[in-house]
Amino acid sequence: MEQPRYASRPIYDVMLLCWSENPNLRPTFDKLAMVFNAMLPKELQDHYMALNDPFMQANNARANNQY
């Protein structure tokens, strides 16, 4: 696919990696998190990853109550 109109070159490069024909060359979720985190301004780096822990705890609590 060609580069989307509003995708920066760094974002498009990540997209290309994700579309690699060889699955072993595709980035893992952890690698993607690191790459996207590095693209954020310093004051926001790690902010969104820190939001994941309460989200996961809420999901686990909900799953435990349903079963």
mmCIF file of the N, C-alpha and C atoms, coordinates in Angstrom:
data_MODEL
# 
_entry.id   MODEL 
# 
loop_
_atom_site.group_PDB 
_atom_site.id 
_atom_site.type_symbol 
_atom_site.label_atom_id 
_atom_site.label_alt_id 
_atom_site.label_comp_id 
_atom_site.label_asym_id 
_atom_site.label_entity_id 
_atom_site.label_seq_id 
_atom_site.pdbx_PDB_ins_code 
_atom_site.Cartn_x 
_atom_site.Cartn_y 
_atom_site.Cartn_z 
_atom_site.occupancy 
_atom_site.B_iso_or_equiv 
_atom_site.pdbx_formal_charge 
_atom_site.auth_seq_id 
_atom_site.auth_comp_id 
_atom_site.auth_asym_id 
_atom_site.auth_atom_id 
_atom_site.pdbx_PDB_model_num 
ATOM 1   N N  . MET A 1 1  ? 0.831   -1.183  0.000  1.00 0.00 ? 1  MET A N  1 
ATOM 2   C CA . MET A 1 1  ? 0.000   0.000   0.000  1.00 0.00 ? 1  MET A CA 1 
ATOM 3   C C  . MET A 1 1  ? 0.876   1.248   0.000  1.00 0.00 ? 1  MET A C  1 
ATOM 4   N N  . GLU A 1 2  ? 0.347   2.275   -0.575 1.00 0.00 ? 2  GLU A N  1 
ATOM 5   C CA . GLU A 1 2  ? 1.090   3.525   -0.555 1.00 0.00 ? 2  GLU A CA 1 
ATOM 6   C C  . GLU A 1 2  ? 0.876   4.238   0.778  1.00 0.00 ? 2  GLU A C  1 
ATOM 7   N N  . GLN A 1 3  ? 1.730   5.194   1.044  1.00 0.00 ? 3  GLN A N  1 
ATOM 8   C CA . GLN A 1 3  ? 1.666   5.937   2.299  1.00 0.00 ? 3  GLN A CA 1 
ATOM 9   C C  . GLN A 1 3  ? 0.362   6.730   2.368  1.00 0.00 ? 3  GLN A C  1 
ATOM 10  N N  . PRO A 1 4  ? -0.413  6.539   3.444  1.00 0.00 ? 4  PRO A N  1 
ATOM 11  C CA . PRO A 1 4  ? -1.634  7.331   3.603  1.00 0.00 ? 4  PRO A CA 1 
ATOM 12  C C  . PRO A 1 4  ? -1.305  8.824   3.673  1.00 0.00 ? 4  PRO A C  1 
ATOM 13  N N  . ARG A 1 5  ? -2.209  9.608   3.231  1.00 0.00 ? 5  ARG A N  1 
ATOM 14  C CA . ARG A 1 5  ? -2.013  11.057  3.131  1.00 0.00 ? 5  ARG A CA 1 
ATOM 15  C C  . ARG A 1 5  ? -1.572  11.696  4.450  1.00 0.00 ? 5  ARG A C  1 
ATOM 16  N N  . TYR A 1 6  ? -2.159  11.280  5.554  1.00 0.00 ? 6  TYR A N  1 
ATOM 17  C CA . TYR A 1 6  ? -1.882  11.919  6.844  1.00 0.00 ? 6  TYR A CA 1 
ATOM 18  C C  . TYR A 1 6  ? -0.928  11.117  7.729  1.00 0.00 ? 6  TYR A C  1 
ATOM 19  N N  . ALA A 1 7  ? -0.305  10.099  7.173  1.00 0.00 ? 7  ALA A N  1 
ATOM 20  C CA . ALA A 1 7  ? 0.674   9.325   7.943  1.00 0.00 ? 7  ALA A CA 1 
ATOM 21  C C  . ALA A 1 7  ? 2.062   9.918   7.720  1.00 0.00 ? 7  ALA A C  1 
ATOM 22  N N  . SER A 1 8  ? 2.734   10.222  8.812  1.00 0.00 ? 8  SER A N  1 
ATOM 23  C CA . SER A 1 8  ? 4.108   10.716  8.688  1.00 0.00 ? 8  SER A CA 1 
ATOM 24  C C  . SER A 1 8  ? 4.999   9.570   8.201  1.00 0.00 ? 8  SER A C  1 
ATOM 25  N N  . ARG A 1 9  ? 6.171   9.914   7.750  1.00 0.00 ? 9  ARG A N  1 
ATOM 26  C CA . ARG A 1 9  ? 7.093   8.874   7.274  1.00 0.00 ? 9  ARG A CA 1 
ATOM 27  C C  . ARG A 1 9  ? 7.421   7.870   8.384  1.00 0.00 ? 9  ARG A C  1 
ATOM 28  N N  . PRO A 1 10 ? 7.697   8.302   9.620  1.00 0.00 ? 10 PRO A N  1 
ATOM 29  C CA . PRO A 1 10 ? 7.971   7.319   10.676 1.00 0.00 ? 10 PRO A CA 1 
ATOM 30  C C  . PRO A 1 10 ? 6.785   6.363   10.931 1.00 0.00 ? 10 PRO A C  1 
ATOM 31  N N  . ILE A 1 11 ? 5.569   6.898   10.882 1.00 0.00 ? 11 ILE A N  1 
ATOM 32  C CA . ILE A 1 11 ? 4.394   6.049   11.071 1.00 0.00 ? 11 ILE A CA 1 
ATOM 33  C C  . ILE A 1 11 ? 4.269   5.068   9.908  1.00 0.00 ? 11 ILE A C  1 
ATOM 34  N N  . TYR A 1 12 ? 4.480   5.555   8.703  1.00 0.00 ? 12 TYR A N  1 
ATOM 35  C CA . TYR A 1 12 ? 4.395   4.682   7.529  1.00 0.00 ? 12 TYR A CA 1 
ATOM 36  C C  . TYR A 1 12 ? 5.460   3.593   7.583  1.00 0.00 ? 12 TYR A C  1 
ATOM 37  N N  . ASP A 1 13 ? 6.642   3.932   8.054  1.00 0.00 ? 13 ASP A N  1 
ATOM 38  C CA . ASP A 1 13 ? 7.695   2.916   8.198  1.00 0.00 ? 13 ASP A CA 1 
ATOM 39  C C  . ASP A 1 13 ? 7.258   1.804   9.154  1.00 0.00 ? 13 ASP A C  1 
ATOM 40  N N  . VAL A 1 14 ? 6.594   2.175   10.232 1.00 0.00 ? 14 VAL A N  1 
ATOM 41  C CA . VAL A 1 14 ? 6.075   1.169   11.172 1.00 0.00 ? 14 VAL A CA 1 
ATOM 42  C C  . VAL A 1 14 ? 4.999   0.332   10.483 1.00 0.00 ? 14 VAL A C  1 
ATOM 43  N N  . MET A 1 15 ? 4.138   0.981   9.723  1.00 0.00 ? 15 MET A N  1 
ATOM 44  C CA . MET A 1 15 ? 3.096   0.257   8.996  1.00 0.00 ? 15 MET A CA 1 
ATOM 45  C C  . MET A 1 15 ? 3.717   -0.779  8.061  1.00 0.00 ? 15 MET A C  1 
ATOM 46  N N  . LEU A 1 16 ? 4.753   -0.381  7.346  1.00 0.00 ? 16 LEU A N  1 
ATOM 47  C CA . LEU A 1 16 ? 5.412   -1.306  6.427  1.00 0.00 ? 16 LEU A CA 1 
ATOM 48  C C  . LEU A 1 16 ? 5.993   -2.503  7.168  1.00 0.00 ? 16 LEU A C  1 
ATOM 49  N N  . LEU A 1 17 ? 6.579   -2.259  8.326  1.00 0.00 ? 17 LEU A N  1 
ATOM 50  C CA . LEU A 1 17 ? 7.106   -3.371  9.128  1.00 0.00 ? 17 LEU A CA 1 
ATOM 51  C C  . LEU A 1 17 ? 5.989   -4.326  9.535  1.00 0.00 ? 17 LEU A C  1 
ATOM 52  N N  . CYS A 1 18 ? 4.863   -3.776  9.911  1.00 0.00 ? 18 CYS A N  1 
ATOM 53  C CA . CYS A 1 18 ? 3.722   -4.604  10.331 1.00 0.00 ? 18 CYS A CA 1 
ATOM 54  C C  . CYS A 1 18 ? 3.167   -5.435  9.185  1.00 0.00 ? 18 CYS A C  1 
ATOM 55  N N  . TRP A 1 19 ? 3.335   -4.966  7.970  1.00 0.00 ? 19 TRP A N  1 
ATOM 56  C CA . TRP A 1 19 ? 2.823   -5.663  6.796  1.00 0.00 ? 19 TRP A CA 1 
ATOM 57  C C  . TRP A 1 19 ? 3.848   -6.604  6.174  1.00 0.00 ? 19 TRP A C  1 
ATOM 58  N N  . SER A 1 20 ? 4.970   -6.786  6.836  1.00 0.00 ? 20 SER A N  1 
ATOM 59  C CA . SER A 1 20 ? 6.018   -7.639  6.274  1.00 0.00 ? 20 SER A CA 1 
ATOM 60  C C  . SER A 1 20 ? 5.461   -9.021  5.925  1.00 0.00 ? 20 SER A C  1 
ATOM 61  N N  . GLU A 1 21 ? 5.844   -9.506  4.764  1.00 0.00 ? 21 GLU A N  1 
ATOM 62  C CA . GLU A 1 21 ? 5.401   -10.832 4.324  1.00 0.00 ? 21 GLU A CA 1 
ATOM 63  C C  . GLU A 1 21 ? 5.880   -11.916 5.281  1.00 0.00 ? 21 GLU A C  1 
ATOM 64  N N  . ASN A 1 22 ? 7.075   -11.728 5.816  1.00 0.00 ? 22 ASN A N  1 
ATOM 65  C CA . ASN A 1 22 ? 7.643   -12.682 6.768  1.00 0.00 ? 22 ASN A CA 1 
ATOM 66  C C  . ASN A 1 22 ? 7.187   -12.301 8.179  1.00 0.00 ? 22 ASN A C  1 
ATOM 67  N N  . PRO A 1 23 ? 6.369   -13.147 8.818  1.00 0.00 ? 23 PRO A N  1 
ATOM 68  C CA . PRO A 1 23 ? 5.871   -12.813 10.166 1.00 0.00 ? 23 PRO A CA 1 
ATOM 69  C C  . PRO A 1 23 ? 6.983   -12.585 11.190 1.00 0.00 ? 23 PRO A C  1 
ATOM 70  N N  . ASN A 1 24 ? 8.120   -13.213 10.986 1.00 0.00 ? 24 ASN A N  1 
ATOM 71  C CA . ASN A 1 24 ? 9.229   -13.049 11.931 1.00 0.00 ? 24 ASN A CA 1 
ATOM 72  C C  . ASN A 1 24 ? 9.834   -11.647 11.881 1.00 0.00 ? 24 ASN A C  1 
ATOM 73  N N  . LEU A 1 25 ? 9.566   -10.918 10.811 1.00 0.00 ? 25 LEU A N  1 
ATOM 74  C CA . LEU A 1 25 ? 10.088  -9.562  10.681 1.00 0.00 ? 25 LEU A CA 1 
ATOM 75  C C  . LEU A 1 25 ? 9.113   -8.509  11.205 1.00 0.00 ? 25 LEU A C  1 
ATOM 76  N N  . ARG A 1 26 ? 7.898   -8.924  11.521 1.00 0.00 ? 26 ARG A N  1 
ATOM 77  C CA . ARG A 1 26 ? 6.902   -7.985  12.045 1.00 0.00 ? 26 ARG A CA 1 
ATOM 78  C C  . ARG A 1 26 ? 7.224   -7.656  13.505 1.00 0.00 ? 26 ARG A C  1 
ATOM 79  N N  . PRO A 1 27 ? 7.037   -6.415  13.897 1.00 0.00 ? 27 PRO A N  1 
ATOM 80  C CA . PRO A 1 27 ? 7.343   -6.044  15.284 1.00 0.00 ? 27 PRO A CA 1 
ATOM 81  C C  . PRO A 1 27 ? 6.336   -6.647  16.269 1.00 0.00 ? 27 PRO A C  1 
ATOM 82  N N  . THR A 1 28 ? 6.825   -6.939  17.455 1.00 0.00 ? 28 THR A N  1 
ATOM 83  C CA . THR A 1 28 ? 5.953   -7.412  18.529 1.00 0.00 ? 28 THR A CA 1 
ATOM 84  C C  . THR A 1 28 ? 5.193   -6.221  19.110 1.00 0.00 ? 28 THR A C  1 
ATOM 85  N N  . PHE A 1 29 ? 4.186   -6.506  19.916 1.00 0.00 ? 29 PHE A N  1 
ATOM 86  C CA . PHE A 1 29 ? 3.459   -5.424  20.567 1.00 0.00 ? 29 PHE A CA 1 
ATOM 87  C C  . PHE A 1 29 ? 4.398   -4.603  21.438 1.00 0.00 ? 29 PHE A C  1 
ATOM 88  N N  . ASP A 1 30 ? 5.286   -5.270  22.169 1.00 0.00 ? 30 ASP A N  1 
ATOM 89  C CA . ASP A 1 30 ? 6.231   -4.540  23.025 1.00 0.00 ? 30 ASP A CA 1 
ATOM 90  C C  . ASP A 1 30 ? 7.119   -3.608  22.202 1.00 0.00 ? 30 ASP A C  1 
ATOM 91  N N  . LYS A 1 31 ? 7.581   -4.077  21.054 1.00 0.00 ? 31 LYS A N  1 
ATOM 92  C CA . LYS A 1 31 ? 8.418   -3.247  20.188 1.00 0.00 ? 31 LYS A CA 1 
ATOM 93  C C  . LYS A 1 31 ? 7.610   -2.062  19.651 1.00 0.00 ? 31 LYS A C  1 
ATOM 94  N N  . LEU A 1 32 ? 6.362   -2.317  19.244 1.00 0.00 ? 32 LEU A N  1 
ATOM 95  C CA . LEU A 1 32 ? 5.514   -1.227  18.770 1.00 0.00 ? 32 LEU A CA 1 
ATOM 96  C C  . LEU A 1 32 ? 5.283   -0.189  19.865 1.00 0.00 ? 32 LEU A C  1 
ATOM 97  N N  . ALA A 1 33 ? 5.045   -0.655  21.074 1.00 0.00 ? 33 ALA A N  1 
ATOM 98  C CA . ALA A 1 33 ? 4.843   0.267   22.191 1.00 0.00 ? 33 ALA A CA 1 
ATOM 99  C C  . ALA A 1 33 ? 6.081   1.146   22.387 1.00 0.00 ? 33 ALA A C  1 
ATOM 100 N N  . MET A 1 34 ? 7.256   0.550   22.297 1.00 0.00 ? 34 MET A N  1 
ATOM 101 C CA . MET A 1 34 ? 8.496   1.320   22.456 1.00 0.00 ? 34 MET A CA 1 
ATOM 102 C C  . MET A 1 34 ? 8.664   2.346   21.335 1.00 0.00 ? 34 MET A C  1 
ATOM 103 N N  . VAL A 1 35 ? 8.375   1.930   20.099 1.00 0.00 ? 35 VAL A N  1 
ATOM 104 C CA . VAL A 1 35 ? 8.535   2.818   18.946 1.00 0.00 ? 35 VAL A CA 1 
ATOM 105 C C  . VAL A 1 35 ? 7.570   3.993   19.039 1.00 0.00 ? 35 VAL A C  1 
ATOM 106 N N  . PHE A 1 36 ? 6.302   3.703   19.310 1.00 0.00 ? 36 PHE A N  1 
ATOM 107 C CA . PHE A 1 36 ? 5.319   4.787   19.391 1.00 0.00 ? 36 PHE A CA 1 
ATOM 108 C C  . PHE A 1 36 ? 5.576   5.679   20.605 1.00 0.00 ? 36 PHE A C  1 
ATOM 109 N N  . ASN A 1 37 ? 6.000   5.083   21.695 1.00 0.00 ? 37 ASN A N  1 
ATOM 110 C CA . ASN A 1 37 ? 6.324   5.872   22.884 1.00 0.00 ? 37 ASN A CA 1 
ATOM 111 C C  . ASN A 1 37 ? 7.447   6.870   22.581 1.00 0.00 ? 37 ASN A C  1 
ATOM 112 N N  . ALA A 1 38 ? 8.436   6.419   21.820 1.00 0.00 ? 38 ALA A N  1 
ATOM 113 C CA . ALA A 1 38 ? 9.565   7.287   21.478 1.00 0.00 ? 38 ALA A CA 1 
ATOM 114 C C  . ALA A 1 38 ? 9.140   8.440   20.559 1.00 0.00 ? 38 ALA A C  1 
ATOM 115 N N  . MET A 1 39 ? 8.017   8.276   19.850 1.00 0.00 ? 39 MET A N  1 
ATOM 116 C CA . MET A 1 39 ? 7.533   9.341   18.964 1.00 0.00 ? 39 MET A CA 1 
ATOM 117 C C  . MET A 1 39 ? 6.797   10.438  19.724 1.00 0.00 ? 39 MET A C  1 
ATOM 118 N N  . LEU A 1 40 ? 6.423   10.168  20.951 1.00 0.00 ? 40 LEU A N  1 
ATOM 119 C CA . LEU A 1 40 ? 5.678   11.141  21.750 1.00 0.00 ? 40 LEU A CA 1 
ATOM 120 C C  . LEU A 1 40 ? 6.609   12.200  22.331 1.00 0.00 ? 40 LEU A C  1 
ATOM 121 N N  . PRO A 1 41 ? 6.070   13.366  22.638 1.00 0.00 ? 41 PRO A N  1 
ATOM 122 C CA . PRO A 1 41 ? 6.880   14.364  23.347 1.00 0.00 ? 41 PRO A CA 1 
ATOM 123 C C  . PRO A 1 41 ? 7.314   13.805  24.708 1.00 0.00 ? 41 PRO A C  1 
ATOM 124 N N  . LYS A 1 42 ? 8.434   14.261  25.199 1.00 0.00 ? 42 LYS A N  1 
ATOM 125 C CA . LYS A 1 42 ? 8.990   13.743  26.456 1.00 0.00 ? 42 LYS A CA 1 
ATOM 126 C C  . LYS A 1 42 ? 7.981   13.729  27.597 1.00 0.00 ? 42 LYS A C  1 
ATOM 127 N N  . GLU A 1 43 ? 7.146   14.778  27.692 1.00 0.00 ? 43 GLU A N  1 
ATOM 128 C CA . GLU A 1 43 ? 6.209   14.865  28.814 1.00 0.00 ? 43 GLU A CA 1 
ATOM 129 C C  . GLU A 1 43 ? 5.087   13.821  28.730 1.00 0.00 ? 43 GLU A C  1 
ATOM 130 N N  . LEU A 1 44 ? 4.888   13.226  27.569 1.00 0.00 ? 44 LEU A N  1 
ATOM 131 C CA . LEU A 1 44 ? 3.851   12.196  27.423 1.00 0.00 ? 44 LEU A CA 1 
ATOM 132 C C  . LEU A 1 44 ? 4.404   10.778  27.339 1.00 0.00 ? 44 LEU A C  1 
ATOM 133 N N  . GLN A 1 45 ? 5.712   10.652  27.183 1.00 0.00 ? 45 GLN A N  1 
ATOM 134 C CA . GLN A 1 45 ? 6.286   9.312   27.097 1.00 0.00 ? 45 GLN A CA 1 
ATOM 135 C C  . GLN A 1 45 ? 5.963   8.533   28.366 1.00 0.00 ? 45 GLN A C  1 
ATOM 136 N N  . ASP A 1 46 ? 5.561   7.320   28.195 1.00 0.00 ? 46 ASP A N  1 
ATOM 137 C CA . ASP A 1 46 ? 5.185   6.374   29.253 1.00 0.00 ? 46 ASP A CA 1 
ATOM 138 C C  . ASP A 1 46 ? 3.842   6.696   29.899 1.00 0.00 ? 46 ASP A C  1 
ATOM 139 N N  . HIS A 1 47 ? 3.245   7.841   29.611 1.00 0.00 ? 47 HIS A N  1 
ATOM 140 C CA . HIS A 1 47 ? 1.953   8.192   30.200 1.00 0.00 ? 47 HIS A CA 1 
ATOM 141 C C  . HIS A 1 47 ? 0.886   7.181   29.799 1.00 0.00 ? 47 HIS A C  1 
ATOM 142 N N  . TYR A 1 48 ? 0.807   6.878   28.524 1.00 0.00 ? 48 TYR A N  1 
ATOM 143 C CA . TYR A 1 48 ? -0.243  5.977   28.046 1.00 0.00 ? 48 TYR A CA 1 
ATOM 144 C C  . TYR A 1 48 ? 0.005   4.538   28.489 1.00 0.00 ? 48 TYR A C  1 
ATOM 145 N N  . MET A 1 49 ? 1.259   4.148   28.594 1.00 0.00 ? 49 MET A N  1 
ATOM 146 C CA . MET A 1 49 ? 1.552   2.797   29.075 1.00 0.00 ? 49 MET A CA 1 
ATOM 147 C C  . MET A 1 49 ? 1.158   2.655   30.546 1.00 0.00 ? 49 MET A C  1 
ATOM 148 N N  . ALA A 1 50 ? 1.314   3.721   31.315 1.00 0.00 ? 50 ALA A N  1 
ATOM 149 C CA . ALA A 1 50 ? 0.930   3.680   32.730 1.00 0.00 ? 50 ALA A CA 1 
ATOM 150 C C  . ALA A 1 50 ? -0.585  3.533   32.881 1.00 0.00 ? 50 ALA A C  1 
ATOM 151 N N  . LEU A 1 51 ? -1.344  3.983   31.906 1.00 0.00 ? 51 LEU A N  1 
ATOM 152 C CA . LEU A 1 51 ? -2.797  3.835   31.955 1.00 0.00 ? 51 LEU A CA 1 
ATOM 153 C C  . LEU A 1 51 ? -3.230  2.387   31.767 1.00 0.00 ? 51 LEU A C  1 
ATOM 154 N N  . ASN A 1 52 ? -2.359  1.561   31.241 1.00 0.00 ? 52 ASN A N  1 
ATOM 155 C CA . ASN A 1 52 ? -2.709  0.176   30.954 1.00 0.00 ? 52 ASN A CA 1 
ATOM 156 C C  . ASN A 1 52 ? -2.926  -0.653  32.218 1.00 0.00 ? 52 ASN A C  1 
ATOM 157 N N  . ASP A 1 53 ? -2.154  -0.425  33.278 1.00 0.00 ? 53 ASP A N  1 
ATOM 158 C CA . ASP A 1 53 ? -2.279  -1.237  34.495 1.00 0.00 ? 53 ASP A CA 1 
ATOM 159 C C  . ASP A 1 53 ? -3.672  -1.162  35.115 1.00 0.00 ? 53 ASP A C  1 
ATOM 160 N N  . PRO A 1 54 ? -4.228  0.035   35.358 1.00 0.00 ? 54 PRO A N  1 
ATOM 161 C CA . PRO A 1 54 ? -5.593  0.075   35.902 1.00 0.00 ? 54 PRO A CA 1 
ATOM 162 C C  . PRO A 1 54 ? -6.620  -0.556  34.950 1.00 0.00 ? 54 PRO A C  1 
ATOM 163 N N  . PHE A 1 55 ? -6.419  -0.385  33.667 1.00 0.00 ? 55 PHE A N  1 
ATOM 164 C CA . PHE A 1 55 ? -7.321  -0.990  32.683 1.00 0.00 ? 55 PHE A CA 1 
ATOM 165 C C  . PHE A 1 55 ? -7.282  -2.507  32.788 1.00 0.00 ? 55 PHE A C  1 
ATOM 166 N N  . MET A 1 56 ? -6.089  -3.071  32.870 1.00 0.00 ? 56 MET A N  1 
ATOM 167 C CA . MET A 1 56 ? -5.951  -4.528  32.980 1.00 0.00 ? 56 MET A CA 1 
ATOM 168 C C  . MET A 1 56 ? -6.541  -5.032  34.304 1.00 0.00 ? 56 MET A C  1 
ATOM 169 N N  . GLN A 1 57 ? -6.348  -4.308  35.376 1.00 0.00 ? 57 GLN A N  1 
ATOM 170 C CA . GLN A 1 57 ? -6.917  -4.698  36.664 1.00 0.00 ? 57 GLN A CA 1 
ATOM 171 C C  . GLN A 1 57 ? -8.437  -4.693  36.608 1.00 0.00 ? 57 GLN A C  1 
ATOM 172 N N  . ALA A 1 58 ? -9.010  -3.690  35.981 1.00 0.00 ? 58 ALA A N  1 
ATOM 173 C CA . ALA A 1 58 ? -10.468 -3.625  35.845 1.00 0.00 ? 58 ALA A CA 1 
ATOM 174 C C  . ALA A 1 58 ? -10.983 -4.782  34.995 1.00 0.00 ? 58 ALA A C  1 
ATOM 175 N N  . ASN A 1 59 ? -10.287 -5.093  33.928 1.00 0.00 ? 59 ASN A N  1 
ATOM 176 C CA . ASN A 1 59 ? -10.696 -6.230  33.080 1.00 0.00 ? 59 ASN A CA 1 
ATOM 177 C C  . ASN A 1 59 ? -10.613 -7.538  33.842 1.00 0.00 ? 59 ASN A C  1 
ATOM 178 N N  . ASN A 1 60 ? -9.559  -7.722  34.603 1.00 0.00 ? 60 ASN A N  1 
ATOM 179 C CA . ASN A 1 60 ? -9.408  -8.955  35.395 1.00 0.00 ? 60 ASN A CA 1 
ATOM 180 C C  . ASN A 1 60 ? -10.505 -9.055  36.450 1.00 0.00 ? 60 ASN A C  1 
ATOM 181 N N  . ALA A 1 61 ? -10.815 -7.955  37.107 1.00 0.00 ? 61 ALA A N  1 
ATOM 182 C CA . ALA A 1 61 ? -11.861 -7.956  38.129 1.00 0.00 ? 61 ALA A CA 1 
ATOM 183 C C  . ALA A 1 61 ? -13.212 -8.288  37.496 1.00 0.00 ? 61 ALA A C  1 
ATOM 184 N N  . ARG A 1 62 ? -13.483 -7.708  36.350 1.00 0.00 ? 62 ARG A N  1 
ATOM 185 C CA . ARG A 1 62 ? -14.739 -7.977  35.654 1.00 0.00 ? 62 ARG A CA 1 
ATOM 186 C C  . ARG A 1 62 ? -14.805 -9.444  35.222 1.00 0.00 ? 62 ARG A C  1 
ATOM 187 N N  . ALA A 1 63 ? -13.714 -9.983  34.719 1.00 0.00 ? 63 ALA A N  1 
ATOM 188 C CA . ALA A 1 63 ? -13.694 -11.383 34.284 1.00 0.00 ? 63 ALA A CA 1 
ATOM 189 C C  . ALA A 1 63 ? -13.888 -12.324 35.467 1.00 0.00 ? 63 ALA A C  1 
ATOM 190 N N  . ASN A 1 64 ? -13.306 -11.984 36.607 1.00 0.00 ? 64 ASN A N  1 
ATOM 191 C CA . ASN A 1 64 ? -13.423 -12.844 37.786 1.00 0.00 ? 64 ASN A CA 1 
ATOM 192 C C  . ASN A 1 64 ? -14.847 -12.837 38.340 1.00 0.00 ? 64 ASN A C  1 
ATOM 193 N N  . ASN A 1 65 ? -15.552 -11.741 38.194 1.00 0.00 ? 65 ASN A N  1 
ATOM 194 C CA . ASN A 1 65 ? -16.929 -11.655 38.670 1.00 0.00 ? 65 ASN A CA 1 
ATOM 195 C C  . ASN A 1 65 ? -17.915 -12.351 37.738 1.00 0.00 ? 65 ASN A C  1 
ATOM 196 N N  . GLN A 1 66 ? -17.544 -12.504 36.485 1.00 0.00 ? 66 GLN A N  1 
ATOM 197 C CA . GLN A 1 66 ? -18.439 -13.101 35.508 1.00 0.00 ? 66 GLN A CA 1 
ATOM 198 C C  . GLN A 1 66 ? -18.362 -14.619 35.486 1.00 0.00 ? 66 GLN A C  1 
ATOM 199 N N  . TYR A 1 67 ? -17.313 -15.180 35.992 1.00 0.00 ? 67 TYR A N  1 
ATOM 200 C CA . TYR A 1 67 ? -17.143 -16.629 35.890 1.00 0.00 ? 67 TYR A CA 1 
ATOM 201 C C  . TYR A 1 67 ? -17.245 -17.300 37.218 1.00 0.00 ? 67 TYR A C  1 
# 
